[in-house]
Amino acid sequence: SWMGVQGLRFLHCYVAGVLLAFLLHARAKRARPPVVWAATTAALLLLILFATDLGKVFGVDHRSWVQTHFIDYSGLLPLHCLFIFGLAEGGDPLARLFALRPLPWLGRNLSYGVYILQLATFDFLTTYVLPTTPGSPCYGAASMLALLAVLGFVAAAVQFAVQKPIQVSTRHCSHAAHAHATRESALRLCTARPNAWSS
C-alpha cells in the first residue's frame, strides 16, 4: 500500500537505531568507559545548524534545502545517533544534566505519549488553534512553547488515563499468575513427598 511504501523511506533510520543499540550493548558488556562530550558536541552542532540561515549560505531557498537534505535525505541522522549515543552512555555533561529531577520522571512517564501524539497534536493545533505561518501573532518561539505545553498536557493525560491503568492491570495479572504457579508447585511437591517416603 501507499503507507507501506512511505514507511520504507524511514527504514534506514530504524536500521541505524538497531545498530546503535547493538553498539551500546557491546560497549556496556565489555565495560568500555563512556565517551565524554559526544552528546554535547552533537547538540552544539545541531544548534548551530538550526540557528544558521542555510538559504543564504548555499544561495537557495532555506525551507526547500532543509526539506530535501534534513528531512527527505535524513542529513541529521549521524548527529542524532551521536547525541543518543552520548546520552545513553551517561558520561556526557548533558546526560548528567538530563538526570536531574524532574527530567527522569518526565522521561519515564511522558516520553511515549509525546512520541506517539506529537504529530497529531501539532497538526491539529497549527491548523485550527495556533497558526504558525509568518505574520501570524503565534509565529515563532511563543507558538513553539505553547505547542510543547499542550503536547506535555496531552501526553500526561494519556499516561494517567490509559497507560498507567494498563500497566497496573498487567502487573496485577502477572503477580496473580506467578502466585498461582507457586501454589501449584507447592501442591505437587506436597503430594510427591508422601509417595517418596512410603517407598
Secondary structure, DSSP 4 states (H G I P E B T S, - for coil): -HHHHHHHTTHHHHHHHHHHHHHHHHHHHTTPPP-TTHHHHHHHHHHHHHHS-HHHHHTS-HHHHHIIIIIIS-TTHHHHHHHHHHHHHS-SHHHHHHTSTTHHHHHHHHHHHHHHHHHHHHHHIIIII---STTSTT-SHHHHHHHHHHHHHHHHHHIIIIIHHHHHHHHHHHHHHHHHHHHHHHHHHHHHHHHHHH-
